[in-house]
């Protein structure tokens, strides 16, 4: 049976890889002239520049096995131990986020009142609502200050999102389910450890962070090399239609339009694209997919002489709470985290701008964006020279937001797969936005297909 994979991002490539390894006939259609989606790595003047994902967490055996199977074990590089220290800004100062009980008691990032609130958390009744915003969820269990100076900056930095709008059960299902099962975050973290061990999973706060010696694009490129004959670039799927014994795909190649038939289709493109190409199957439910928010994000990579930066750069980087009213979301110390990101005597930062907090900032041109970023870096880290290199990449629609009501979107995928035999979905819109989540989504989808052969 022939299977079409729509989209050559990491989810589409991984799904295709799993299926091909089991002898399936697959064809991957990609609109752009390259694979990897947001996995973009460049090299310039001795700097290694990731303009999309800069790392991922080793949270599952599935991910570890995939890296080994495609021959990237020797290329894998783990983050420097210094990156365990993560800074959050409060009142213009960088404070290390505490990662142990003694550090939490000593930190000046949180007030005594906030610390006492955390100690009360195991005794607060569990949430009864089926859906609740992450902000309201955290306020209820941990208090306003923990929301402002831990969750808000984390969500902005990782999801480019706003906790006031994100759904706790849809966007953070493991956390929500542990609280529902055990009645508390803290109890759930302790008792849920056994469950993770059974699933061969590692908690995200304990998982090792890694990238590759030549950057994250290495991952997509390795999959593409194995799949090479099956990948068709600059081939846009314009429409998917039901056909006898499967599906009819209308493919645009430049000014030409072609028709191809497949028994199975795996959709691995953003929800707003799905809404356009799957009208024949959505039956008026396009709006549900069209309304998923994808805020713009600008990634600003800057290289400096080491002597130009006053801060010791002894950590992963820093995140900014909305209360600080800054123009950027945060910045990571790229050259501290992984080797080979900057030449000898130089350092590198990757700064994130925009998201749900300040979407207009992400769309500014380079002449506006560069001074905006430099102002915040200077105020927080201390700069005394201009950067020796600046590289900017804008992602107009970056990361899907699992907002309130997102369970309806997730349920829609289950319904479509059940209703239409041979139609499947895999991607960061399904079970989480990280690279690791995308791989797990691809693994689950490929297993469904293989079990139905």
N, C-alpha and C positions, 0 to 999 in steps of 0.2 A: 504493500500500500504506500502510495506516495504522500509525503507530508510537506506542506508549505509552512515555513517559519517566516512570519512577517516582522521584520526588524532585527538588525544585527548588533544590538546592544548586548550587554553581558548575559542577560536572561535568554535572549534568542539564541545566541551562540552556544550557551551551555546546554539548552534544551536540544539543539541540533546535535551537539557532540554526544550527549547521552544516547540519543536515538540512533545515530550513525554507528556508535560502538556496538549496538545490538542488531546491526544489519539492516536498519531501516533506510529507505530511499528518501532523502531530505533535500529540499532546496530552500535556501535562505534568501529572501528578498530585502534589499536595503536601499532606501531612497538616496542616501548620500554616497559619496565616492570613497568612503572609508568605513571600517567597522569600529565597534567599541562604544558608540554613543557618546556619553560624556567622559569616557576614559581617554583623555588627551594628554600626552607627555611630549614635551619638546626639549631640545638641548640648544643652549646658546651661550657663548663666551664662557664655557666651563660650568655653567649652571644647568641643573636638571630640574625641569619645570613641569609639575603636574597641574593642569588647568581644570581638572574635574576632581574625582575622588583622589585623595592623596594617600589613602591607606584603607585597610579593612581589619576587622577583628576576627581572630581564629576561634569562632564560637561553636563550630560544629565539626564533627568527623567528616561529614559530607564535603565541606569546603577543603579540609586537609587532604582528603583522598583525591579530589579533583586536581588540586595543585600538583600532587605527586604523579597522577596519571598522565598529565599533559607535559611532564618533564620540566617543571619549574621549581622543584625543590631546591636546587642549587642556586637559583636566582632569588629565592625568598630571603628577605632581610627583616629582622625584628627591630622594633623601635628601641632606641637608647633608653636605658632605665630612667634617665632624667625626665623622659616624657611622662612618667607617672605623675609628675608634679604639674598640675594645671591651675592656672591663675584665673581669678575672677576679679573684676574691677569694682571697687566700692569707694565712693568719694574721691575718685581720681587716683586711687592707689591700687596696686596689684597685690592680691592676697592669695596664697596657695589654698586651693580647695582641700579641706581635710579628708584624708582617706583612712583614718584609724580613729577609734574612740578617744585616745589621749590627744591626738591632734585636733579633734573636734572640740574637746573641752577647752583647749588652749587658744584656738583661733580667734582672731578679731574680726573675721568676716561676718560672724553671726553674734547677735547680742545674747545676753544671759536668758532673756525671755524666750528667744528662738530655740535655744538649747534645751530649755525646760520643756518647751512644746514638743520637741522630738522625743523626749523621754516619756511623754504621755501617750505617744502614738499607739502603742500596743493595746491601750485600754479604750480607744475610741471605737464605737460600733462601726461595722463595715457599711459601705455605701449601698443603698437599696436601689438606686436608679439604674435603668438599663443602659442609659447613655448620659455622660456627664463630661463637661470640658475638663481638660487636664488642669487648668487653673483652679476651677472650683474644687476639684478632687484634692489637689495639693493643699489648698487653703484649709479644707476641712480636716485633713489628716495631719498636716505639718505646719500650717500657719502661713500668714502673708509674707513674712520675711524670708522664709525658705523658698517660697515661690519666686520672690523678687530677685534673690541673689544666688539661687542654685538652678531652679527649673527654667526660669525665663531665659537666662543667658544660654543654657544648654540647648534649649529648643530652638533658639534663634541661630546658634552656631552650627548645630547638626542638621536640623530640619528646615532652616530658614523660615521657621514658623512662629506662630503666636499661640501660647498655651491657652489663651482665652477662647480660641476657636477650635483647637485640636480636640478630638475625641479621645478620652482616656482608654476606653475598651477597644476601640478600633486601632489607635496608633500605638498603644502600649499594652497589648493584650496579656503578656506574661505577668507584668506588674499588676494589672487589674485582676487577673484570674487568681493570683496568689493572695491578694487582699480579700477577694470574695471567698476563697476556700479556707483561709486561715484567719481572716478577720483583721489582718494588720500587715503593713509593709514589712516590718521588722520580723514578725513571726514567720511570714511567708518566705523572706529571704533565707532564714535559718532552715525551716522545714522543707522548703522547695529545693534545697541543694540535692537531696536524694533523687528527686524527680529529674533534675537536669543530668545527673549521673546516669540514670537509666536511659535517657535519650541521647547520651554521649554529647551533651551540650555543656558549654561553659558560660557562666554568668558574664554579661557584657562588661561588668566592672572588674572582672578577674581575667578576662580573655586577653591573650597576647595580641598586640597590634603589629601588623606587618605590611610591607610593600615589596617591591622588587628592586634589584640593583639598578635597573634601567627605567624605573617608574611603573605606575599602574597600567599603562597601556600595554605593557608586556603581557599581561593576563589575556586581554582581548586578542592581541596579535598571535599568541600561542594557539589559542582555540581556532582562530581564522586560518592559520597555517595548516592545521589538521583537516579543516573543513574546506579548504580552498576551492576544489572543483564544484562544491555545492553552493557557493556564495555568488549571488548576482548583485553587483553594485549598480548604483544609478538606475535602480529598478523600483519604481514607486507603485505600491499596491493602491489602486484608485478605488476599487470596490470589490467586495466579496459577496457572491450571490449563491443561493442554493442551486444545486444541479443534481441530475440523476446520479446516484451513487457517489455523492460528495459535494464538491464546491467548485464554483467557477471564479477565478481571480482575473480581474482586469488590471493589467500591468502597464504602466506608462514608462517608456524609455525615450527621453527627449520628446520629440513630436509624434512618435509612434505609440500606438496602443495595441497591446496583444492580449489574447485570451489563453489562460492556462487552466487545466483541470487537475484537481487533487482530491484524494479520499479524505485527507485530514488537514486541518489548518490550526496552527498555533499562533495566537495574536500576542505580540510582544512589543507593541508601540504604545505611546501615551494615550490616556483616556480620550483626549480631545481629537486624536486621530481615529481612534476606534469609533467615535460617534459619527464620523464621516463615512468610513468604509464599511460599517456593519449595519447600515440602516435597514437592510432586508431582514435582519434578525432581531433588531432592538424593538421594533413595533412600537414606536412612540416613546421609547425610554432613552432616546439620545440625550435629552436634557440632563439626565442624571450624570452622564459621563462628561458632558460639556461643562457642567458646573464645578467639576473638581478643580480646585485652585492650584496653579503652578506659578508661584511668584518668581520674578526675575532675580537673578543673582549675578554679580560681577566678581570674578576671581582676579585679584591683583597680586601678582608675584613681583617682589622687589629684592634685588641683590645690593648689598652694601659692603664697603670695607669694614672689617671687624672693628676698627678704631672709631668708626662713625656712630656706633651704638653704645650707649652708656650702660644699659641693662646687661646683667650677666647671661641672659638667655638660658637659664638653667631650668627649662621645663618644656612642656608641650606647646604652650602658647597661652593666650588669654581670651576670655569671652566677656562680652559687655552686657550687663542688664539694661533693659529699656530705661530704667530710672536714671541711668547715667547720662542720657540724652546725647549720645555720641552719634557720629555719622556712619561708623562701621559696625559690623556685628561681632568681629573678633579677628584675631590673627594667630597663625601658628608659626612656630619657629622651625621652619622646614629643615634648615641645616643642622639643627640640634637633634631632631628626631631620627633622621636616617642619614647614613653616610653618602657622600658623592653628590649632595644637593648643591654645593657651592665650592668654588676653588679654594685652595689654601689662602688664608688671610681674609676670606670673604664670608659673609653670612647671608641667609635668605629668609624672607618672610612670605607667607601666603595669607593675604587678607581677604575677608569676605564682606561684601557690601550689598545692601538691598534687602531681599527677602520680604516677608509680610510686614516687617517693621517699617522699612524705608524703601519701598519698591522703586520709586523714582530715582533714587541714588544709583541703582544698578544700571540704569539706562543712560546715565550721563556720558558725554564723550571723554576721551582720555585727558584732554586739557582741564576738564572740571574734576574728573575722578582722582587724578594723581595728587593734586594738592589737598584734596579732602582726606585721602588716606594718610598722607604724610603728616598732616596736622595732628591727627589722633595718635599716630605712632610716635611722633615727637613728644607730645604731651605725656604719654604713658611710659615710653621706653627711653626717651632722651636721644635725639639725633643731632649730630653736628656736621653732617655732610649730606649732599643729595645722593640718591641711589645711583649705582653704576649701571644698573639694568632694571627696566620696568617692562613687564609683559602683562597685558590685560585680556581677559576672555569674558565676554558677556554671555550668559545663558538666559535668553528672554523668558523661557518657561522651564524652570530648573527642576523642582522637586514636587511631586504630588503631595498635597496636604490632606491628611486623614482627619478631616474636620467633623464636627458634630453631624451625625446622620450618615457617616461614611460606611457604616455597616450595611446600608442599603446598596451601596456600590459593590461591596464584597459579596453580598448575597446575590446580586444580579449575575455575577460571574458563575456562581454555583448553579443558578437557574438556567443560564444559557448553555452551560456544559451538559446539564441533564436533559435539556429540551432538544438540543441539536447534536446528534451523534457525530463525533469527529471534530467538533469545534472546542478549542482549548485556549486557556489564557495563562501567561506567565510573565511576571515583571514586577517592578517596584511599586506597582499600584495594587498588588495582591495581598502581600503578607508582611511588608516592611520595606523601607527605602534604602537600606544599606546594601553594599556589594554582597555580603554574606546572605542577607535576606533574599536577594535576587537569585543567588545560586540555589538556595533552598526551594524557592518557588519553581525554578526550572527543573530541579530534581523531582519535586512532587508531580509536576505536570508530565514529565517524561515517564514516570512510573505509572501514572494513570493510563497513558497511551499504551505502554508495553503490557500492562495487565489486561488490556482490552483487545490485544491482538488476536 
